[in-house]
Amino acid sequence: MSDERLPGQDATAGTPPPPAPAAQPDRTQEPGETGEAGEPEAQVTEELRARVEELEDLWRRALADLDNLRKRTARDIARQQAEERARVAAEWLPVVDNLDLALEHSTADAGAIVEGVRAVRDQAVALLARLGFPRQEDVGAPFDPTRHEAVGVVPAPEVPESTVVRVVRPGYGDDERQLRPAAVLVASKGA
């Protein structure tokens, strides 16, 4: 036998040398990444980072849009309120004009003045009705706490108990919207 050795053979055993120790991971890589196997993970991380930035941008834009909507809505509401106040005030101008005319004729016949004031009152009541608040004439109607404010009880044996016998101060409005309830006197059977 010869002493010739093949490269990579151990002289004592005739077996190949033990494998070299495994390469240590690069300590400059981010945690969770290892060599080429970590490349897809790094790509996913970068994609997630980009998606988060995109969603944050969309979120900020949505907040800005919401803030702009709030400001625009507040301006629109203020404008509509001002327009409605002006419309209602314009509706009252004829009533004020007629009151001025009544005052100009204050030295005239007392009966004519009373008739003029009554006409102005009727004009104002009609205006309230046009604005959606008709006058409530409830004498003889059953007392309804949602439409009436009882300011007194009077004995009235000739009418059913809890019936409105007199309107002290008229109410304005309907069942859905009430400007104010009617102040009424209610019938009682007792003496």
MOWO-V766974 format. One record per backbone hydrogen bond with DSSP energy under -0.5 kcal/mol. NH is the residue of the N-H (numbers start at 0). CO is the residue of the C=O. Records with the same first field share a line. If there is no record, write none. Layout:
NH=CO ; CO
//
This chain:
8=5
9=14
13=9
16=7
28=25
32=29
36=33
37=33 ; 34
38=35
41=37
42=38
43=39
44=40
45=41
46=42
47=43
48=44
49=45
50=46
51=47
52=48
53=49
54=50
55=51
56=52
57=53
58=54
59=55
60=56
61=57
62=58
63=59
64=60
65=61
66=62
67=63
68=64
69=65
70=66
71=67
72=68
73=69
74=70
75=71
76=72
77=73
78=74
79=75
80=76
81=77
82=78
83=79
84=80
85=81
86=82
87=83
88=84
89=85
90=86
91=87
92=88
93=89
94=91
95=91
96=92
97=93
98=94
99=95
100=96
101=97
102=98
103=99
104=100
105=102
107=104
112=108
113=109
114=110
115=111
116=112
117=113
118=114
119=115
120=116
121=117
122=118
123=119
124=120
125=121
126=122
127=123
128=124
129=125
130=126
131=128
132=127
135=170
136=134
137=135
139=163
140=137
142=161
146=143
147=143
148=181
149=147
150=183
151=183
153=185
155=187
158=155
161=186
162=159
163=140
164=184
165=184
167=165 ; 182
168=182
170=135
171=179
172=133
173=176
178=171 ; 176
179=171
181=146
182=168
183=148 ; 181
184=165
185=151
186=162
187=153
//
